Amino acid sequence: MTDSTPDVRRALSVDRILLVLLMFVPATLTMVWGFGLHGTPVFIASAVSIIPLAGYMGRATERLSEHLGAGWGGFLNATFGNAAELIIAIMALRAGLMDVVKASLTGSIIGNLLLVLGLSILVGGLKFPPIQRFNRTAATMGATMLLLAAVGLVLPAIFHQVVGQDAVGLERGLSLDISIVLMVTYVLGLLFSFRTHSHLYLGTGAAMDRGSVESDGPPRGGASRALGLLVLSAATVGVMSEMMVGALEEAAHDLGMNQVFVGVILVALVGNAAEHSTAVLMALKNKMDLAVNIAVGSSIQIAMFVAPLLVFLSYAIGPAPMDLHFTELEVVAVVLSTGVMALVSLDGESHWMEGVQLLAVYVMLGLAFFFLPV
């Protein structure tokens, strides 16, 4: 029992830090709504405010995973974590910024597969050598779903090359039909994972057993309280992300960055900040099932649910219907990310060097987007 005392003290210290950083939430609201500020100050304040919110989302997700399992915990975190991304995309969609919407979707997919999963594998592997284990079935299913989503992105690009610039109506029709296929497949995938074949997603034994009894500190209530904290934190992350994106364009302009890089890298990082930190925290606790479910599950949800949903919404709220014709570099980035993730994760084991490899691919893709002409 005495061994848990340092953990409790550490948890209380983290609580104090989170509470202090949480003050940036009202500070950001005051700057924007009270004084009408914008630009770099708002960007910094809103970015800092997301840190404690992401911490609370991570704790809530961990509590839920203890009650519901790693599969449901990862799914709920991905869903609420993507709420900010969806809000940002809807705002850009209403403004007619279709290229920014597509770039942010691309950035979310490659960011989760390469940056989030890479960081999780790296830090987890350094803390728990020589290897960490996770559910091989879930990883295989995730890789297959992502390959399916990649096909849905590749086909409109190929179709555009075949029919040329004068078949906009046909491209939109194809994109709408592909969106229906992707969303139906996503829903059936959830049915497979959580209903008909849920026994295949039970975690990896020792790590999950420890996860059910370990705690960062004193008990904080049951599943309903954790779910409430997750919903509240996700909603606040959405508001802070909206303000951060509003200030992001001015900061990016001052730095001479192109809009594709802003959408693929910066906006995606902001919109998925909660998932980034939560997955890494879970890896540091040797809960790789949950870390992989968050990173891969979020990418699947973006590609097969959020993207089709935005296509549907564009017919109602957008100035023009949105299609799934992404640029060649965006398509290549998604396909390469999916392939590398599959190679790394299909054996159900990971070590820190695999994390380095994923991060290296992310950096190279980021450089490619950065050097695009402004």
N, C-alpha and C positions, 0 to 999 in steps of 0.2 A: 504493500500500500504506500510505503514511503517513497517508492520510486516514482509515483505519479505526481508528487509534490512539485518538482521542477516543471513538469508539463502544465500543471494548473497555473503556476506563476507565469510561465511563458504565455499561456492563453490570456491571462488577465492583462499582461503587458501589451499584447497585440490588440486587445479590446480597447485599451486607452488610445493607442495610435489610431485605430480605425475611427474612434469617436472624434478625435482631433481633426483628422482629414475629412470627416463628414461635414465639418463646418464650411467646407468649400462649396457644398450644395446650396445653402442659402446665400452664400457670398456671390456665387455665379448668378443666381436668380436676381439678386439685388443689382448687380452690375448691368444685367441685360434689361430687366423690367423697370428698375428704379432710376438708373442713370443713363440708359440707352447706349452703353458702351459696346464695342465690337472689336474685332481684330485680335491681336496677339494676347492681350490681357484675358479676354474671355476664353480664348483657346487654351491657355495654360490653366486657368481656374477650373474649367469644365473637365479638362483632362485629369487633373488631380482629384476632382470630385468622383470620378468613375472608379478610382482605386479602392476606396472603402466600400462602395456599392458592390464592386466585383467580389470583394472579400466576403461580404454578407451573403451574396449569391452562392459563393463556394461553400460556405458553411451550411446554408439551407439545402443545397444539393446533396451534400454529404449526409445530412440527417435523413433526407428522403431516401437516399440509396440504402441506408441502414434498415429502413422500414420496407422499402419496395424492391430493392435489388439494384445492381449496377445498371441494368438495361433501362429501367424506368427513370433512375436518377439522371443518367446521361441524356435521355430523351427530353426530360423536363428542363434540364439546364440548357440544352441546345435550343429548345423551343423558346424559352423566355429570353435567352441570350440573343436569339435572332430577332426578337421583337424590335430592338433598336435598329438593326439593319433594315427591317421591313418598313419602319417609320421613315427612315432616311430615304429609302428607295421610293416610297409613295410621294414624299415631298418633291423629290427630283422628277418623278413621273408627272405630277400635276404641273410642274414648270416646263415640261416638254424636254427635259434633259435626258433623252433616251441613252445617249452614249455614256453619261455618268452612271446611270442605273445599271447598264450592262457591265461597265468597268467595276462597279462596286460588287456586283454578283461574282464576277470572275475573281476579284480580290478576296472575297470571303471564302470561296472554294479553295483556292491555292493557299491562302493564309492559314486555314484550319488544317489542311492536309500536310503542309510543309513547315510552317512556322510553329503552330500550336503543337502538333504532334511531334515535331522535331525537338522543340524545347522540352516537352514532357519526357520524351525518351532520353534526352541528354541529361537532364537533372536527375531523373529517376535512376538512370544507369550509373551515374557517378555516386549516388547515395547508396544504391543497392547492387553492387557488383556481385558476380560477373554478369548475370542476366536477370531480367524481369519477365514474367509470363503474363499473358492475357488470353482471353477467349479466342481461339483460332476460328471457330465457326462464325462468330460475330464479325471478325476481321475479314473473313472470306466473303461473307454476305455483303459487307460494306463496300469492299472493292468491286464486287460484281455490280452493285447498284450504281456506283460511281462511273463504271465503264458504260453502263446503260445511259446514264445522264450525259456522258461525253458524246455518245452517239447522237443524242438529241441536239447537241450543240454543233457537231460536225456537219450533220446533214443540211441544215439551212445554209451554212457557209458554202458547201459544195453546190447546193441548188442555185445559190446566187451566182456562182461562177458559170453554171450551165446556161441559165436563162438570161443572164445579163441584167442591166440596170432598169429595164422597162417592164418588169413583171412584179411590181411592188405588191399588187393585190394577191398574186399567187404565193409570194413569200409570206405574207401575213396569214393567208389561209393555211399554209403548211405549218407555220409556227403555232397557230392556234390548235391544230390537230395534234401536233407533237406534244404541246402542253397538256392536252387532255390525257394522252397516253402516259406521260411522265407522272402526272398527279395520281391517276388511277393506280399505277404501279407502286407509287410511294405508299398509298393507303393500304394496298394489299401486302406490301412489305411490313408495315406495322402490324397487320393482322397475323402474318407469319411469325414475327418476332415475339409478340406479346400474347398470342392466343394459341394458335395451332401447334407451334414449335417452341414455346417458351422454355421448355426443358433444355434446349440447346444453348441457352444464353445465361447459364447459372453462374458464371464467374470462374475463377481459377483456384478455388480451394482455400489455401492458407491465407492468402492476402485478403480474401473476402471474409474469412472467419475472423481474422484480426480486426477488420474494418467494422464488424458488427459489435465489437466490445470496446474498441479504443475510442477515445474522445479527446478533443482539444482542451477540454475544461469541464466545468460543471454542466449537468444536464440542462437543456434549453427547451424542453417541451417535446411534443410528439410531432407526428407527420403534418397535422393540420396547421400547427404553428410554423413549421418549417416552410410549408407551402405558401402561407400568408407572407412570410418574410421574402420568399423568392419572388412572388408576384409584385410586392411593393418595391423591392430593389430593382427588378427588371423595368418597371414603369418609370422609376426615377432615372435609371440608366438611359432610357429612351429620351427623356426630356433633356438630360445633360448632353447626350450625343447629338441631338438636334441643334443645340446651341453651339456645340463644338464645331459641327459641320458648317454652321452659318459663319463662323469665324475662320474656318479652315481655308476657304477660297481666297480670302484676302492675304493670309499668311503665305499660301502657296504661290500666289502671284508675285509677292515680294521676293520670294526665293527663286523665281523663274522656272517653276515646275509646270509640266504639261498636264492637261485635265485627265488624260488616261492614267498617268502615274498617280495623280491625286485620288482617282476613283479606285484603282486597283490596289494601291498600297495604303494610303493615308485614311481614306474613308472606310475601307474595310477593317483596318486596325481599330479605328474608333468604334465602329458598329459592333464589333465582336470582342471588345475588351474584356467583358465579363467571362466569356468562355475561355479566353486565353489564360487568364490567371487561374481559373478554377481547374482546368485540366492539368496545369503545371503543379498546383497544390496537391491534387490527387496523386500525381506521379511521385511526388516527394513523400507521400505516405504509403507508397507501394501498392496503390489501388489503380493499377494500370488498366483494368477492365473499364473502370469509370472514366479514366483519362482518354482512352481510345474511343469509347462510346461518345464522349463529348466532342472530340475533334472530328472524327469521321462522321458521326451522326449529324453534326451541324452542317458539314459540307453536303451530305445527301439531302438534308432538308432544304438548303439553299437551292440546290440544283433541280430538285424534283418537286418541291412544293412552292417555295417563295418565287422562283422565276416563273413558273406557270401561272401562279396567282397574280403576279404583276402583269402578265400578258392579258389575263382576263380583266383585271381592273383598268387597264389602259383603254379598253373599249367604253368604260363608264366615266372615268375621271381624267383621262389624258387628252391632250389636244389632237392626238392621232394614235391609232393602234400601235402597240409595240410588237416587234418581231424578235425572233431568237437568232438573228444574223449577227454574230459576234465577229470582231476582227480576226484576221488570221493569227496574230500573235496571242490574242486571248484564247482562241481555240487550242493552239499548240500548248499554251501554259496549262490549261485544264487537263489535256490529255497526258502531258508529261508528268504532272503532279499525281494524277491518278495511277499511272504506271509505276512511278517510284514508290508511292505509298503501298501499292500492292506487293511489290518485291520485298519491301521492308517488313511488312506486317503479317504476311500469310502463314508464317511458321509459328505464330503465336508466342514468339520470344523477341526480346529486344535488348540491346546493349547501347552504351553511350555513343559509340561510333556511328551507329545507324542514325541517331539524332543529329550528329554533325553532318551526315550526308544529306538528310532532308533539308537542313538549314542552308547548306551550300547551294542546293538547287533553288531554294527560295531567293537567296541573295542574287544569284545569276539572273533569274527571271525579273527580279526587281530592277536590276541594272539595265536590262533590256527595255523595260517600260520607261525608266528614267531618261534614257538617251533618245527616246522618240522625239522628233521635232516638236517644238512648242506650237 
